[in-house]
Amino acid sequence: MKKIIVSLALLLGSTFVLTAQEDTLKSRDGDWGFVLNLTGLIDNISIGNVSDGNNNNAILAKHHLTDDKVLRLGLGLRSINNNTFTADSISIGSGNRALQEYDSTETRFDFSISGGIEKHLGTTRRLDPFVGGELSIGRIGATKIDANTDITDITGTRNISHIIQTDGGFNFGLNAIAGFNYFFAERISIGAEFSLGYMYSSVGGDRSESLVDTPISGSQISDFSESKSKTSGKGFEVNSTAGLMLSFFF
């Protein structure tokens, strides 16, 4: 009789757990998900990426370690490779007309990573409040501007090469997080989160500039200069997503 009672209790318990899992719309143990920002109102809603510590677009992924413990993983990347080209007819000192061609390239690469953990507190079918913590580290890449100007007339071509290089920087932050999700469909939710944390940033350093002027005739003129410019900041700050966050899991 005792074995029968124990078996019935286990069966009822398993049935209750399965029923509870089937009844909830929330994400659960083993699920992966991604978070997007919702901005705009009613007929002007748009979806975009979350932002990292460098204010660049980032991907925020979440993974359920258990039903109520969620791992946060963020990655932000930005590659800048801007090219500018212009061509104009100009008058030069000799009185001739010349073709001036300007070709400039600017390059920079930023990245950031973040990791954290969330503890989910809700026991209802849809509402899912949570608290947690997150560490983020970001790198702002060095900037290089390489500009070349060619001035061509009937006597030949004058070339002016201008190169500017500036150090980048880095930042890191440690944040406490509180937020909520509301699951309006199975594994799909909207919500918001707030964070209070410490942020440190340092940008800049060495700056170098070189100019090489190669005339059609005569001696080449070169000029090189170095300087330093650096800014840093630290302190506590409160952040929020302001708009809604859309989360979907699978």
N, C-alpha and C positions, 0 to 999 in steps of 0.2 A: 504493500500500500504506500509506504514511504517513497519508494522508487517512482511509483506512478504519479504521486503528488509533485515530486521534484521535476519529473519530465514535463508535466502539464505546466508548471511554473516557468520552466525554461522556454517552452513553446509559446506561452502567452507573452513572455518578455520579448522573445524574438519577433513575434507578430507585431507587438507594440512599437518596437524600434523600426521595423520595416515600414509600418504604416506611417510613423512620424516622418521617416525619410521621404516616403512617397508624397506626403502631404505638403512638405516644405517646398518653396520655390528657390531657396537659397543655394549658393554654391556649397560644395562639401568636400570631404576628404579626397585628395588626389586630383582635384580639378585645377586646371590652368586657366588664367584669364588675363585680359588686357584692359587698361583704363584710358579713356579719351575724355577730352574737355568738350562740353556743350556750351555754346555761346549764342546769344541772340534771344529773341522772344517770338513765340507763336509761329508766325509765318516767315521768320527770318533766322531760323535756327541753323547753326553750322557746327560741324564736328572738327576738332583739331587735336593735335598732340598736347600732352602736358609739357611744362617747361622745366629745365634743369637749373642748377645754380648759376650757369652762365647765361641764363635767359634764352637758351637755344631750345629747339624742339627735342623732345626725348620720348623714349618708349618706356612705359611702366607696366611690368608684368607682375602677376600675383600667382602664387602656388599654395594650395591648401596642404599643409603638412598633416593636419588633422581637421576635423570639422570646424574647430574654433581657433586654430593657430595657422596664420597665413604668412608666407614669406614674400617680401617685396623685393623686386629687382629692377633697377632703372639703368638705362643706357642712353646717353645723349651724344650726338655726333654733328659736327658742322664743318664742312670743307668749303673754303672760299677760294675761288680761282677766277677772278674777274679780269677780263681783257677789254681794253679800250683802244680803238683805232680811229684816227681822223686824218683827212687829207685836204689841204687848202692851198689855194694859189695866193702867194704873198709877194710884196715888193721888198727887195733887199737893198743894202747900202749902195751897191754899185749902180742901182737904177734898173737892174734886170728884174724880170718876173721869175719866181721860183716856186717849186712845188714843195710844200712842207708836209711831211708825213710823221704823225705821232703815234707810237705803239707802246702801250703800257700794260703790264700784268701785275696784279696784286694776288698774293697767296697767303693763306692761313689755315690752320687746322685745329679745331677745338674738340675736346671730348670730356665726358663726365660719366661716373658710375655711382650707383647708390645701392644700399642694401639695408633691409630692416625686417622687423617682425611685427605682426598685428595679433592682438587677442580680441576675439569676437565674443560679444556678451549677450546678444539677443537670443531669445527663446521662442519668438513668435514666427509665424509663417513667412512674413515679408520683411519686417523691420530688422536691420542688422547693424547695431552700433558696435564700434570697436575703438580700442586704444592701442598705442604701439610706440615704437621708436625707430629712427632711421639715421644712418650715417651716409653722407654724400661727399665725394671728392671730385673736383673738376680742374681741368687744365685748359688755359687759354693759350693758343699757339702763338709763336713768333710771327710777325708780319713782315713780308718782303714786297717791296714795290720796285719793279724793274722797268724803267721807261727809256725808250730810245726815240730820238728825233732826227730825221733825215731832211736836210734842206738841199734840194737839187735844182741847179740852173744850167745854163749852157756851158759853164766852165767846170762843172763837176758836182760832187756831193759832200756837204758838210754833215758830220755825225756828232750828236750830243748824247752821251750815255749818262743816265742819272739813276742811281740805286740807293734806296733807303731800306734799312733793316732795323726793326724794333723788337725788343724782347716781349714775351707774353706774360703769363702769370698763372696763378692757381688759387683755388679756394677749397675750403672744406666746411661742413656743417654737421651738427649733431642736434637732432630734433625729436621732441616728444609730439606724438600725433594723436588726435581724437577726431572721430568722424562717424558717419553712418551711411549705410546703403539701404535703399528701398527696392525690393525685387518686385517689379510689376509684371514680370513673366519669368518662366523657369530659367534660372541662371543669368538673367539680364536685369540690371539694376541702374538706378540713378542715385546720386548721393553727393556729399560734400565732405571735405575734411579740413581741419585746422591744425597748425603746428606752431609750437613755441620752441625756439632753439638758439643755439650759439652758432654764429657764422664768422669765419675769418676769410679775408681775400687780400691778395697782393698782386698788383698788375704793373708791368713796366720793368725798367732796368736800363740796360745799355741801348743806346741808339747811335747808329752810324749812317753817314751820308757821304756818297762819293759822286763826283761829277767829272767826266772826261769829255773834253771838247776837241774834236779832231777836225781842223779846217781843211779846205781844199788845198791850200798851200800854207807853208809856215809851220811853226812848232805846235805840237799838241799841248793843251792846257789841262792840268789835272788838279783837282781839289778834293781833300778828304777831311772830314770832321767827325768827332765823337762827342757824345754827351750822355748824361744819365737823367732819367725821369721815372719816378716810381711812386705809386700810391698804394696805400693799404688801409684796411678797415676791419674792425672786429666789434662784436657786441651781440646782444640778444634781440631777437625780433619775432614778431607774430606774423604768420602767413596764412592765407586761406585760398581755396580754389575760386572763391567769389561766385563763379557760375556753377552749373551742375556737372557732375562727373558721370559718364556712362561706362559701366563695367559689364563685360560679358565673359562667361566661362564656358569651358567645354571639357 
